[in-house]
Amino acid sequence: MAVENQYQNLLRSKVISAMPQANATAGFSHQGVKGTVLELLIGQFFEPLLIASNK
């Protein structure tokens, strides 16, 4: 059970830190640039979680 709580805590902290980064893309007027930045942010968000779950 403690492992699940640690995973939930990690996920919560990642979501909280990702929100300001995602909101910062609102300033981009070019949709292609905005989309690329959001794709990079999503990749940075999920990649460590996927690698951790495969161990």
C-alpha positions as CSV (number, residue, x, y, z in Angstrom):
1,M,0.0,0.0,0.0
2,A,2.8,2.4,0.8
3,V,4.2,1.9,-2.7
4,E,0.9,3.0,-4.2
5,N,0.9,6.1,-2.0
6,Q,4.5,7.0,-3.2
7,Y,3.4,6.6,-6.8
8,Q,0.3,8.8,-6.2
9,N,2.5,11.4,-4.5
10,L,4.9,11.4,-7.4
11,L,2.1,11.8,-9.9
12,R,0.5,14.6,-7.9
13,S,3.8,16.6,-7.6
14,K,4.4,16.1,-11.4
15,V,0.9,17.4,-12.2
16,I,1.3,20.4,-9.9
17,S,4.7,21.3,-11.4
18,A,3.5,20.8,-15.0
19,M,0.5,23.1,-14.8
20,P,2.4,26.4,-14.9
21,Q,4.5,25.1,-17.7
22,A,1.5,24.2,-19.8
23,N,-0.2,27.5,-19.0
24,A,2.9,29.4,-20.2
25,T,2.2,28.2,-23.7
26,A,-0.9,30.4,-23.8
27,G,1.5,33.2,-24.8
28,F,2.5,31.5,-28.1
29,S,0.5,32.8,-31.0
30,H,1.9,30.3,-33.5
31,Q,-0.1,27.1,-33.1
32,G,2.7,24.9,-34.5
33,V,5.2,26.2,-31.9
34,K,2.6,25.9,-29.2
35,G,1.8,22.3,-30.1
36,T,5.5,21.3,-30.2
37,V,6.1,22.8,-26.8
38,L,3.1,21.0,-25.4
39,E,4.2,17.7,-26.9
40,L,7.6,18.1,-25.3
41,L,6.1,18.9,-21.9
42,I,3.8,15.8,-22.2
43,G,6.8,13.7,-23.1
44,Q,8.7,15.0,-20.1
45,F,5.7,14.3,-17.9
46,F,5.0,10.7,-18.9
47,E,8.4,9.3,-19.8
48,P,9.7,8.9,-16.2
49,L,6.4,7.4,-15.1
50,L,6.4,4.8,-17.9
51,I,10.0,3.8,-17.3
52,A,9.4,3.5,-13.5
53,S,6.3,1.2,-14.1
54,N,8.3,-1.2,-16.3
55,K,10.8,-2.1,-13.5
